[in-house]
Each structure stands twice: as structure tokens, then as C-alpha cells.
């Protein structure tokens, strides 16, 4: 069955047997509480728009765990594999930060589903942020309402949705050393569907690109004119993922990991990649969305990276077992190390990336370990 038809039919079937949780008055009360709530980790400077400024561990390391496509449905037994996987990934990796790149839920009741799966991260007392996926706003709540709920969960560091910028979950997270910010993690809300006939999936809009561009230039200016090494996280991959796979040699030395399905990107190019190249700060673009992909590919000296499917059996998933992707940064080091942690406990495709790299970066892959 076609992937899009599968997802569409599944969503309809699930919605038919469920109802919205709580009364209208309860929903308004939840929204009011979310608007008045303060994340447990305030912005490092008032009005900066930074979700949180992190510091390296005493040993000079910092670890980010990427979860993606958990697709949970509250009180649906098919979701149990996702809950177990999230808990296991946190126990095995003990990250400093968790970034969930969307499709957190896949059915109603939305709030209960969000609280259950993201509450596992909160129970581990680990800061987390989300970049919403296309399915997160298909279960009775708008994208802003979904983010409002998420922001009330302990240890979430997302900032409120900016009404002047498209969509909801656009955020900036910084990692600083003794001399100031030396890593930036941008979170983009890639939306759901684009309002253009036959345009397919959504993409990052012009005002989001302007938002990124202003931060990027500010960080560069504050760094003596030198771009600050950065990674961009969002759900739906940009068109460049598809372009890169059309180039010769994708099965050769410059391709790491699994490709089990085509790229589900928008048919329209947003221009985000061009802005990133002009600014010269983005080392990697990290996405979810495709459940059967977890590859790393270099394109125009930028690493294009898929996370590992972290979800369950409410949706298709042929790349088993589930797991997560991990990023480890070291103070004073340009590049970073990334690997896939499997639910079985094994580590796959652990590699040090320092773009731009020679085409033989496959040679840097470490042996599978556990």
C-alpha cells in the first residue's frame, strides 16, 4: 500500500473510534494554564528568544538524544513498544538533552498521548524540546495548542509559539563554553501540508528562514565574524535530501545507514538550504518522517541525517528494531560523533563527522558495539 494512503486511512480509522478528551471549559482552562506557565529552564537573558543555554559536562562532552516518530495513541496497546523504547534509550544513553523531531502522537486524545510519552523524559529529569511533525496537529488540537500542552510538561524547554512566525515549534538552543556560544541547535516547525495544489508535504516558510537568518548573523557577529557551528532539527526533510540521493555514488563511500523508502519532502523548495549555505554555519540537517530511513549523507558539505524510528506498531515500520539517534559534542572540537542506538542495546554506524569531509568518510565508521 502507498505510504500516504496508509497514513491517511489509518488516521481516519483511529479518529472514527475516539472522541475529544475533556469539555470545552476544560480545554480552555488547559490553554490558559499553558499560556501562564513558565518552562523550568528560563531564557538565559530576557527577551533573547533562546530556549536554553547549555554547558558542557565537566569532562567536556555534551550528548543529545534524538527521538522521532513515536506515533503513540493513548490507551492503545500498539503504543507500548514506543513507551518501552523511549525509556530504554534514556537509560542507556543518559543524554544531556532530548530533541524529539515530531510525529509524537498519532491519535486522540492528543493531550493524554503527549503527556504519557513525553512524561517518560520528564520522569528521567532530562531537559527536552520538540520540533512538531505533520501528524501532531491531526488529533483535535492545533499546532499551537499541542505546543501549549507540551510546555506544561516538566523539563520541557520550548518557548511559546511566536505569533509573528509561521507554525509553532521554532526554537533556538545554545551550547556554550568558556568563551561563549560555540554550538547552536535550531528547531524548525516544518508543518503538515502545503497550501498549494499538488505541493505535497509542507516546508519551512520564508518568515522562518528570516528568523533563522537573523539569529545566525547575530551569533556570527558575536563570534568575531566567524560562523558558529550549528545543527538544524525538524521533521519533514527539505528537498535537498531528495536531490542528494539523485547524485551518482549515493551507494558508495559517502552514504551511511539504511534507506528503505523514498524521501517524503515537499515538492517545493523553500530556499532554507541556500540560506544555510550562505551563512556557512549549519553542519548538519537532522530529520525524521521516514520510518525506514536512518542514513547519513553528505551534500554540498552539509550532513543530511535521518534519526532512527523510535515508535511503535500504530504505523508502518520495517526498519527494526526501533531505537534513537545520538549526537555527542566535545568542547573545543569542530566536528561531532553520531550513532544509532538500537533497542536491542547495540550501537550501529558510529562515525565522527567534521564537514566538509572527503568522500571516504565511511572509513571512519566504528565497529558495531554494545
RARA-V692629 format. One record per backbone hydrogen bond with DSSP energy under -0.5 kcal/mol. CO is the residue of the C=O (numbers start at 1). NH is the residue of the N-H. If there is no record, write none. Layout:
BEGIN
CO;NH  CO;NH
END
This chain:
BEGIN
2;6  3;7  4;8  5;9  6;10  7;11  8;12  9;13  10;14  11;15  12;16  13;17  14;17  15;18  23;27  24;28  25;29  26;30  27;31  28;32  29;33  30;34  31;35  32;36  33;37  40;42  45;48  49;172  52;54  52;174  54;176  57;60  60;331  61;57  62;329  63;96  63;97  64;66  64;327  65;67  65;99  66;325  67;101  68;310  72;106  73;76  75;77  76;79  77;80  78;313  79;82  79;83  80;84  81;85  82;86  83;87  84;88  85;89  86;90  87;91  88;92  89;93  90;94  97;65  98;129  99;67  99;101  100;131  102;69  103;71  104;72  109;113  110;114  111;115  112;116  113;117  114;118  115;119  116;120  117;120  117;121  118;122  119;123  120;124  121;124  121;126  122;125  127;98  128;157  129;100  130;132  132;190  133;136  134;137  135;138  139;110  142;146  143;147  144;148  145;149  146;150  147;151  148;152  149;152  150;153  153;156  155;128  156;40  161;163  162;165  168;170  169;171  171;187  172;51  172;52  173;185  174;54  175;182  175;183  176;56  177;180  180;177  183;175  184;186  184;231  185;173  186;188  186;233  187;171  188;190  192;202  194;196  196;199  199;267  200;194  205;209  206;210  207;211  208;212  209;213  210;214  211;215  212;216  213;217  214;218  215;219  216;220  217;221  218;222  219;223  220;223  220;225  220;226  221;224  223;226  229;184  230;283  230;284  231;186  232;286  233;188  235;288  237;266  238;241  238;242  239;242  239;243  240;244  241;245  242;246  243;246  244;247  247;250  249;252  249;254  252;255  253;362  254;298  256;296  258;294  258;295  263;265  265;201  268;270  271;275  272;276  273;277  274;278  275;279  276;280  276;281  276;282  281;230  281;283  283;303  284;232  285;305  286;234  287;307  288;290  289;291  290;293  292;260  295;306  296;256  297;304  299;302  302;299  303;285  303;305  304;297  305;287  309;323  318;320  322;343  324;341  325;66  326;339  327;64  328;337  329;62  330;333  336;353  337;328  338;351  339;326  339;341  340;342  340;348  341;324  342;345  346;342  347;369  348;340  349;351  350;366  351;338  351;353  353;336  358;361  360;363  361;364  362;365  369;347
END
